[in-house]
Amino acid sequence: MCSSRHAPRSPEHPEPARAVQFFAMVSFACPDLLGSLPAFRRVFAEPIVRARDRGASAEERALGAQRSAELASPAT
């Protein structure tokens, strides 16, 4: 058990850290639904984070919005 009064900090930027947390929660409930973590990062997390960058191109913003919508839509 950890006796620290402080929560461990992720060395990553907050956005990718949240994406990894989302991946972990979904993978716990539905293993293999999102594939492997490296594939999830490549297909979903990186385009979403890139789209939110101030210097993102229109194509990057569109791809990020598309990937975000895919994750937000209910599975059928």
TIMI-2910 file (N, C-alpha, C, CB; in pm, 1 decimal, decimal comma, always signed):
<rs>
+----------+----------+----------+----------+----------+----------+----------+----------+----------+----------+----------+----------+------+
!      n_x !      n_y !      n_z !     ca_x !     ca_y !     ca_z !      c_x !      c_y !      c_z !     cb_x !     cb_y !     cb_z ! resn !
+----------+----------+----------+----------+----------+----------+----------+----------+----------+----------+----------+----------+------+
!    +83,7 !   -117,7 !     +0,0 !     +0,0 !     +0,0 !     +0,0 !    +88,1 !   +123,9 !     +0,0 !    -95,1 !     -0,1 !   +120,8 !  Met !
!    +44,3 !   +222,7 !    -72,6 !   +118,0 !   +348,1 !    -83,0 !    +78,2 !   +438,6 !    +32,7 !    +91,4 !   +417,6 !   -219,4 !  Cys !
!   +176,0 !   +489,6 !   +105,1 !   +145,3 !   +574,8 !   +219,2 !   +165,1 !   +723,1 !   +188,1 !   +231,3 !   +535,4 !   +337,2 !  Ser !
!   +188,3 !   +756,4 !    +62,1 !   +209,4 !   +895,2 !    +23,6 !    +80,2 !   +975,0 !    +37,0 !   +262,4 !   +903,6 !   -119,8 !  Ser !
!    +93,5 !  +1101,3 !    +75,8 !    -24,1 !  +1188,4 !    +84,2 !    -57,9 !  +1249,5 !    -50,7 !     -1,1 !  +1298,9 !   +186,6 !  Arg !
!    +28,6 !  +1230,4 !   -148,3 !     +9,3 !  +1290,6 !   -279,4 !    -14,5 !  +1182,0 !   -383,3 !   +130,6 !  +1377,0 !   -318,3 !  His !
!   -104,3 !  +1209,8 !   -475,2 !   -129,6 !  +1114,9 !   -583,2 !    -11,9 !  +1115,1 !   -678,7 !   -260,6 !  +1149,1 !   -657,9 !  Ala !
!    +23,0 !   +999,6 !   -733,0 !   +131,2 !   +996,9 !   -830,4 !    +94,4 !  +1077,8 !   -954,2 !   +164,7 !   +852,8 !   -869,2 !  Pro !
!   +190,9 !  +1144,5 !  -1010,6 !   +166,2 !  +1224,7 !  -1130,3 !   +214,5 !  +1151,5 !  -1253,3 !   +234,5 !  +1361,2 !  -1119,8 !  Arg !
!   +137,5 !  +1164,3 !  -1358,6 !   +176,9 !  +1106,0 !  -1485,5 !   +275,7 !  +1200,2 !  -1552,9 !    +53,4 !  +1079,5 !  -1576,2 !  Ser !
!   +380,9 !  +1147,1 !  -1613,9 !   +475,3 !  +1234,2 !  -1683,4 !   +419,4 !  +1286,4 !  -1815,1 !   +604,9 !  +1160,4 !  -1708,6 !  Pro !
!   +305,5 !  +1234,0 !  -1856,3 !   +247,0 !  +1273,3 !  -1984,0 !   +168,8 !  +1403,1 !  -1971,0 !   +156,4 !  +1162,8 !  -2037,1 !  Glu !
!   +139,4 !  +1462,1 !  -2082,8 !    +49,1 !  +1575,7 !  -2091,2 !    -88,1 !  +1528,5 !  -2044,2 !    +43,2 !  +1634,3 !  -2237,0 !  His !
!   -170,4 !  +1611,4 !  -1983,1 !   -299,9 !  +1566,0 !  -1930,0 !   -391,2 !  +1498,4 !  -2032,8 !   -372,1 !  +1682,5 !  -1871,3 !  Pro !
!   -394,0 !  +1547,3 !  -2155,7 !   -482,6 !  +1487,1 !  -2256,0 !   -449,5 !  +1340,4 !  -2282,5 !   -474,4 !  +1565,4 !  -2386,0 !  Glu !
!   -324,5 !  +1306,1 !  -2315,8 !   -293,8 !  +1164,4 !  -2336,2 !   -316,8 !  +1080,9 !  -2211,0 !   -150,6 !  +1148,8 !  -2381,6 !  Pro !
!   -291,9 !  +1139,6 !  -2093,9 !   -314,1 !  +1065,1 !  -1969,7 !   -462,2 !  +1032,0 !  -1954,9 !   -264,3 !  +1146,0 !  -1847,1 !  Ala !
!   -549,1 !  +1125,7 !  -1988,6 !   -693,3 !  +1099,8 !  -1981,8 !   -734,0 !   +994,9 !  -2083,2 !   -772,7 !  +1228,6 !  -2005,3 !  Arg !
!   -672,6 !   +996,7 !  -2199,6 !   -703,1 !   +896,4 !  -2301,6 !   -664,7 !   +757,2 !  -2253,5 !   -630,2 !   +928,9 !  -2432,7 !  Ala !
!   -550,7 !   +747,5 !  -2186,3 !   -506,3 !   +618,5 !  -2133,8 !   -600,2 !   +572,5 !  -2022,5 !   -360,7 !   +627,7 !  -2081,8 !  Val !
!   -646,2 !   +665,4 !  -1939,0 !   -741,9 !   +629,9 !  -1834,6 !   -872,4 !   +580,6 !  -1896,0 !   -768,3 !   +750,0 !  -1742,7 !  Gln !
!   -918,9 !   +647,6 !  -2000,2 !  -1039,8 !   +604,3 !  -2069,9 !  -1020,2 !   +463,9 !  -2126,3 !  -1076,2 !   +703,4 !  -2183,0 !  Phe !
!   -905,4 !   +441,2 !  -2189,9 !   -873,5 !   +310,3 !  -2245,6 !   -876,3 !   +204,0 !  -2135,4 !   -735,4 !   +313,0 !  -2314,9 !  Phe !
!   -816,9 !   +233,8 !  -2021,7 !   -811,0 !   +137,4 !  -1911,7 !   -950,3 !   +103,3 !  -1860,1 !   -725,2 !   +192,2 !  -1797,8 !  Ala !
!  -1036,6 !   +202,9 !  -1845,6 !  -1172,7 !   +177,1 !  -1795,7 !  -1252,9 !    +92,5 !  -1894,3 !  -1246,0 !   +309,7 !  -1769,0 !  Met !
!  -1246,2 !   +128,1 !  -2021,6 !  -1319,7 !    +52,6 !  -2122,5 !  -1264,3 !    -88,9 !  -2133,4 !  -1313,1 !   +123,4 !  -2259,0 !  Val !
!  -1133,2 !   -101,9 !  -2131,6 !  -1070,5 !   -234,0 !  -2142,3 !  -1103,4 !   -322,2 !  -2022,7 !   -919,4 !   -219,8 !  -2155,3 !  Ser !
!  -1121,7 !   -261,6 !  -1906,9 !  -1159,2 !   -339,0 !  -1789,0 !  -1299,9 !   -395,7 !  -1806,0 !  -1151,0 !   -252,0 !  -1661,8 !  Phe !
!  -1390,8 !   -312,1 !  -1854,7 !  -1530,3 !   -354,8 !  -1871,3 !  -1550,4 !   -442,4 !  -1994,2 !  -1620,8 !   -233,7 !  -1880,5 !  Ala !
!  -1481,6 !   -408,9 !  -2101,8 !  -1497,2 !   -481,2 !  -2229,0 !  -1359,3 !   -505,5 !  -2289,7 !  -1588,2 !   -401,4 !  -2328,7 !  Cys !
!  -1290,5 !   -609,4 !  -2241,6 !  -1155,2 !   -634,8 !  -2293,9 !  -1153,8 !   -647,3 !  -2445,9 !  -1098,0 !   -762,0 !  -2231,8 !  Pro !
!  -1051,2 !   -594,4 !  -2505,8 !  -1026,4 !   -602,2 !  -2650,2 !  -1120,5 !   -518,2 !  -2735,5 !  -1036,0 !   -743,5 !  -2693,9 !  Asp !
!  -1212,3 !   -444,2 !  -2676,2 !  -1303,9 !   -361,5 !  -2754,8 !  -1228,5 !   -253,5 !  -2832,6 !  -1408,7 !   -296,9 !  -2663,5 !  Leu !
!  -1127,1 !   -194,9 !  -2769,5 !  -1051,5 !    -85,6 !  -2832,4 !   -918,0 !   -130,9 !  -2889,3 !  -1028,0 !    +24,8 !  -2732,4 !  Leu !
!   -891,1 !   -260,3 !  -2887,3 !   -764,4 !   -311,1 !  -2936,9 !   -653,8 !   -291,4 !  -2834,5 !   -727,5 !   -242,9 !  -3067,7 !  Gly !
!   -531,4 !   -288,9 !  -2882,6 !   -416,7 !   -271,3 !  -2792,9 !   -399,0 !   -123,2 !  -2759,6 !   -287,1 !   -328,4 !  -2857,3 !  Ser !
!   -326,9 !    -95,5 !  -2651,6 !   -301,3 !    +43,2 !  -2613,7 !   -224,4 !   +118,7 !  -2721,7 !   -224,4 !    +48,1 !  -2483,0 !  Leu !
!   -118,4 !    +61,6 !  -2780,8 !    -49,3 !   +135,7 !  -2887,1 !   -140,6 !   +167,5 !  -3006,7 !    +71,2 !    +55,9 !  -2935,1 !  Pro !
!   -226,9 !    +73,0 !  -3042,4 !   -319,7 !    +97,6 !  -3153,6 !   -420,8 !   +205,2 !  -3116,1 !   -392,9 !    -32,5 !  -3193,3 !  Ala !
!   -471,3 !   +201,6 !  -2993,3 !   -565,9 !   +302,4 !  -2946,2 !   -502,4 !   +441,2 !  -2949,8 !   -613,9 !   +269,2 !  -2803,7 !  Phe !
!   -379,0 !   +449,7 !  -2903,6 !   -309,4 !   +579,2 !  -2906,0 !   -294,7 !   +630,3 !  -3048,5 !   -171,0 !   +567,6 !  -2839,8 !  Arg !
!   -254,1 !   +541,4 !  -3139,1 !   -231,2 !   +580,9 !  -3279,1 !   -361,7 !   +621,5 !  -3348,6 !   -164,8 !   +465,7 !  -3356,4 !  Arg !
!   -467,0 !   +543,6 !  -3327,6 !   -592,3 !   +566,2 !  -3400,3 !   -678,7 !   +674,7 !  -3336,9 !   -671,2 !   +437,5 !  -3408,2 !  Val !
!   -683,5 !   +679,1 !  -3203,1 !   -774,9 !   +772,3 !  -3136,8 !   -705,3 !   +885,4 !  -3061,2 !   -861,8 !   +697,0 !  -3041,8 !  Phe !
!   -620,5 !   +851,6 !  -2966,5 !   -565,5 !   +953,7 !  -2876,7 !   -483,0 !  +1059,3 !  -2950,1 !   -479,9 !   +888,0 !  -2770,8 !  Ala !
!   -390,4 !  +1016,3 !  -3032,1 !   -303,5 !  +1113,6 !  -3100,7 !   -380,7 !  +1206,9 !  -3193,8 !   -196,9 !  +1040,4 !  -3180,4 !  Glu !
!   -472,2 !  +1156,9 !  -3279,1 !   -547,5 !  +1250,5 !  -3363,4 !   -634,5 !  +1347,3 !  -3283,1 !   -634,6 !  +1173,3 !  -3459,7 !  Pro !
!   -692,4 !  +1300,7 !  -3171,4 !   -776,2 !  +1389,0 !  -3089,8 !   -691,6 !  +1497,9 !  -3026,0 !   -850,5 !  +1308,8 !  -2981,2 !  Ile !
!   -577,2 !  +1461,9 !  -2971,7 !   -488,6 !  +1560,9 !  -2909,5 !   -435,5 !  +1657,8 !  -3014,2 !   -371,5 !  +1491,4 !  -2836,9 !  Val !
!   -394,0 !  +1606,5 !  -3129,7 !   -343,6 !  +1692,8 !  -3237,4 !   -450,1 !  +1791,8 !  -3282,9 !   -296,7 !  +1607,9 !  -3356,7 !  Arg !
!   -575,5 !  +1747,3 !  -3290,9 !   -684,6 !  +1833,8 !  -3336,9 !   -708,1 !  +1951,4 !  -3243,0 !   -812,7 !  +1753,4 !  -3351,0 !  Ala !
!   -674,9 !  +1935,4 !  -3117,3 !   -697,3 !  +2041,1 !  -3018,8 !   -581,2 !  +2140,0 !  -3012,0 !   -720,3 !  +1980,0 !  -2882,0 !  Arg !
!   -475,5 !  +2113,5 !  -3084,7 !   -360,6 !  +2202,5 !  -3088,1 !   -396,5 !  +2329,2 !  -3165,2 !   -238,4 !  +2132,1 !  -3152,0 !  Asp !
!   -347,2 !  +2441,8 !  -3119,1 !   -376,0 !  +2569,2 !  -3186,1 !   -335,0 !  +2570,4 !  -3332,2 !   -306,6 !  +2681,5 !  -3114,6 !  Arg !
!   -227,2 !  +2504,6 !  -3364,3 !   -175,9 !  +2505,5 !  -3500,4 !   -225,8 !  +2390,7 !  -3586,9 !    -28,3 !  +2502,7 !  -3496,9 !  Gly !
!   -329,6 !  +2321,2 !  -3542,8 !   -380,4 !  +2206,2 !  -3618,3 !   -440,8 !  +2250,5 !  -3751,4 !   -485,2 !  +2129,8 !  -3535,6 !  Ala !
!   -416,2 !  +2169,2 !  -3853,4 !   -474,6 !  +2197,1 !  -3984,9 !   -622,2 !  +2158,4 !  -3984,0 !   -398,5 !  +2120,5 !  -4097,2 !  Ser !
!   -692,8 !  +2198,5 !  -4088,0 !   -834,2 !  +2163,6 !  -4100,6 !   -852,1 !  +2012,6 !  -4106,4 !   -894,9 !  +2228,8 !  -4225,4 !  Ala !
!   -761,0 !  +1943,8 !  -4174,9 !   -769,4 !  +1797,3 !  -4184,7 !   -748,6 !  +1731,9 !  -4048,8 !   -665,7 !  +1744,0 !  -4284,6 !  Glu !
!   -652,0 !  +1783,9 !  -3971,7 !   -627,1 !  +1729,1 !  -3837,9 !   -746,9 !  +1752,8 !  -3746,2 !   -500,5 !  +1792,0 !  -3776,7 !  Glu !
!   -807,0 !  +1870,2 !  -3756,3 !   -925,8 !  +1899,9 !  -3674,7 !  -1042,7 !  +1808,5 !  -3713,0 !   -967,0 !  +2048,1 !  -3691,2 !  Arg !
!  -1060,7 !  +1786,3 !  -3841,5 !  -1169,1 !  +1699,9 !  -3887,2 !  -1148,0 !  +1555,4 !  -3841,9 !  -1180,7 !  +1706,0 !  -4039,6 !  Ala !
!  -1025,3 !  +1506,2 !  -3853,7 !   -996,0 !  +1369,7 !  -3811,5 !  -1014,4 !  +1355,7 !  -3660,4 !   -852,7 !  +1330,0 !  -3852,2 !  Leu !
!   -967,1 !  +1453,1 !  -3583,9 !   -984,1 !  +1449,7 !  -3438,8 !  -1129,6 !  +1450,3 !  -3398,8 !   -913,7 !  +1566,5 !  -3375,0 !  Gly !
!  -1210,7 !  +1530,9 !  -3465,7 !  -1354,1 !  +1535,7 !  -3436,4 !  -1420,2 !  +1402,6 !  -3470,3 !  -1421,7 !  +1650,0 !  -3514,5 !  Ala !
!  -1379,1 !  +1344,0 !  -3581,2 !  -1434,5 !  +1214,9 !  -3622,6 !  -1400,9 !  +1106,2 !  -3520,5 !  -1381,0 !  +1175,5 !  -3761,7 !  Gln !
!  -1274,7 !  +1099,9 !  -3478,4 !  -1232,2 !   +997,4 !  -3381,8 !  -1300,2 !  +1018,6 !  -3247,5 !  -1079,1 !   +999,4 !  -3364,1 !  Arg !
!  -1315,3 !  +1142,6 !  -3205,9 !  -1383,2 !  +1172,6 !  -3080,4 !  -1529,8 !  +1128,9 !  -3086,6 !  -1373,3 !  +1322,9 !  -3048,6 !  Ser !
!  -1594,0 !  +1155,2 !  -3199,9 !  -1733,6 !  +1114,3 !  -3216,9 !  -1746,9 !   +961,9 !  -3215,6 !  -1790,4 !  +1171,1 !  -3348,2 !  Ala !
!  -1650,0 !   +893,8 !  -3273,9 !  -1653,1 !   +746,7 !  -3272,8 !  -1649,4 !   +693,6 !  -3130,4 !  -1535,1 !   +689,3 !  -3353,4 !  Glu !
!  -1565,6 !   +753,9 !  -3046,2 !  -1555,5 !   +709,3 !  -2908,2 !  -1680,2 !   +746,1 !  -2827,3 !  -1431,9 !   +769,1 !  -2843,2 !  Leu !
!  -1743,5 !   +856,7 !  -2863,5 !  -1860,8 !   +902,9 !  -2787,9 !  -1988,5 !   +830,0 !  -2827,2 !  -1880,0 !  +1051,7 !  -2808,0 !  Ala !
!  -1990,1 !   +770,3 !  -2945,6 !  -2113,1 !   +704,0 !  -2989,8 !  -2130,1 !   +569,6 !  -2919,1 !  -2111,8 !   +684,0 !  -3142,9 !  Ser !
!  -2253,3 !   +534,4 !  -2887,4 !  -2276,3 !   +405,1 !  -2821,1 !  -2242,3 !   +288,4 !  -2913,0 !  -2422,0 !   +394,0 !  -2775,1 !  Pro !
!  -2187,5 !   +185,5 !  -2855,0 !  -2155,5 !    +64,3 !  -2933,4 !  -2285,0 !     -8,3 !  -2966,2 !  -2057,4 !    -30,6 !  -2855,3 !  Ala !
!  -2289,9 !    -59,5 !  -3086,5 !  -2411,4 !   -132,2 !  -3126,4 !  -2380,4 !   -278,7 !  -3146,3 !  -2471,5 !    -73,1 !  -3255,3 !  Thr !
+----------+----------+----------+----------+----------+----------+----------+----------+----------+----------+----------+----------+------+
</rs>
